[in-house]
Amino acid sequence: MLRDLLRIALFGASGRMGTRVLSASAGRNGVEVGLALVRPDNPNLGLPCPQASGKGRGGLSFETASKASWEGIGAVVDFSSPEGLREAIDYCGRYRIPLVSGTTPLTDGLDRLLDDLAVQVPVLHAANFSRAVTALTQILPKLRAWLDDSFDAGVLDVHHATKKDAPSGTARALAAAWEGQPQGQRVATVSLRLGRALGDHALWIEGQGERIEIWHRVQDRRVFAEGALDAVLALSGRPPGRYTLDSLWGPGSDF
């Protein structure tokens, strides 16, 4: 399917996920990063973005949202911080453009701000942009419906040593999918933060005399970057509202 070129503003552009989005966009048709945004105190401010060199305007530099030209920007992708997400929400409301965010955790009323923004524009927040994890969260409620209350579940959550939130958003999403409620607080979760682990999650479902083990391991963060770009393309042109990945990627979708 042919699409018009969608130019996005990327919040958190110099971070682990931001650099992957920059790199992934360089090989994608239909989308390019038009603004690579960082905080004013970021040491990369003003430097060129090597991952996006040769794109669009002949290369990008890291800049701040307040001093950037937003002309022609059609969407925002955010992989920053709670403070960065708050700023992204402000600019999406100001310019009436869609928002796709993977920032976790949603602290300080950010979920409510996303709801408010969704009255004006399409909004998608996801803890994990993997297609496999998205599918898994749809399967788990059906699996639990087949099992009785004698089965208990637990989640193992492994990430690199510098990851700030624990449990991860993905671990919370898996727990919530099993429990069938948003917070997923009753499923025991163990979080390990060590080395350079990109993201391993295991769900153990234990019954009397038997166990189901489901593992998901990420081998390359590009999986998440490609998923975020798929999401922002799928969201473009839709009416205002809160969207989920399963609503965009379900059977029969173009993505």
Secondary structure, 3 states (H helix, E strand, C coil): CCCCCEEEEEECCCCHHHHHHHHHHCCCCCEEEEEEECCCCCCCCCCECHHHCCCCCCCCEEECCCCCCCCCCCEEEECCCHHHHHHHHHHHHHHCCCEEECCCCCCCCHHHHHHHHHCCCEEEECCCCCHHHHHHHHHHHHHHHHCCCCCEEEEEEEECCCCCCCCCHHHHHHHHHHHCCCCCCCCEEEEEECCCCCCEEEEEEEECCEEEEEEEECCCCHHHHHHHHHHHHHHCCCCCEEECHHHHHCCCCCC
